[in-house]
Amino acid sequence: MELEIKRIKEVFYLKGNLTKATLSHLKSHFSYTIDLGPNIILNIRDIKKIDTSGIKVLEELYDQISCMNQRLCITGLQFNQLRRVESSNFTA
């Protein structure tokens, strides 16, 4: 499944898979939108699959945004849902 990115106001909604195959789309999208304001919110509620490459690119995005004195908030899953995803869908 491809990665879709939709922006509604200051929130970016990610839908699909956040894997090595889709990372170039995420990186290129945020290389153009980093300077949109002091806060960037990523909603990952509709992410179906995430691998270690996906986690790493989120970490890199966080570092890049922090260096520009902006804040990144990742939202969309409650802790108990995250644990369920981690044990069932996480691929290394």
N, C-alpha and C positions, 0 to 999 in steps of 0.2 A: 504494500500500500504506500502510495506517495505521501509526502508531507505537505499539508496545506497550512498556510499562515494567513490568518485574517485579522485585521486590526479594527477594533471598535473603540474609539476614543484613545485612551492611553494603554489599553489592554491588547496584547497580541495573543490570539487563540491558536494553539497548535493542534493539528488533527492528523492522525495517521501514525506512521512509524518514525521514530527518531533513532535511526541506525546509521551505520557507516555509509550506506547507499544514499541516504537523504541529507547528509550533513552539508554538502556543498550548497544546497538550496537554503538552508538555515543561515550559513555563514554569509552568503552573498546578500541575502535579504537584510541582515543586520548590519552589514558593512555600509549600507545606504541609510539606515534608519537610526543609527546610534545617537545622532544629535537632535533627537526629537523632544527632549526635555529632561528634567532632572530625575524622573522616575520611569522605569520600564518594567512593565508587568507581563510575565509570561503565564498563560493559563494552559496547563498540560493535562487537563481533565480528559480530553479526547485522544491522548496518546495511547495507542494500543500496544506498542512494543518499543522498548528502549534497550540499547546495548551499552557496553562500556565506552564505545566511541561517542555515543550520544551524551553520556554523563560527562565525558571529558570536554566536549564542545560547550556544554553548559557552563562548566567551570572556566573555560577560556573566555567565554562571553562575559561571565561575572567579573573576571579580572580586567578585561578590556573596559567594561563599563565603569568599574571602580576607579581605574586610572584617570577617567575623564570626570571624576567627581559626580557621578550619577549613581543611582541605586537600581538594583535589579531585584525584583520579587518574583519568585516562582510559586504559583498557586494552582489549585485545582483538585488536589487529593487530600483527604484527611489522613491522619497518621495510620489508622487501622486499614484504610483502603490501600495505602502505599505498601504496607507490610504484606497484604494479600497479593498485590501486583508483583512485589519483589520475590515472593516465594513461588509464584506460578508462571509469570511471563518474562522474567528477566533472563536475558541470554548473554553469555560472556563471549 
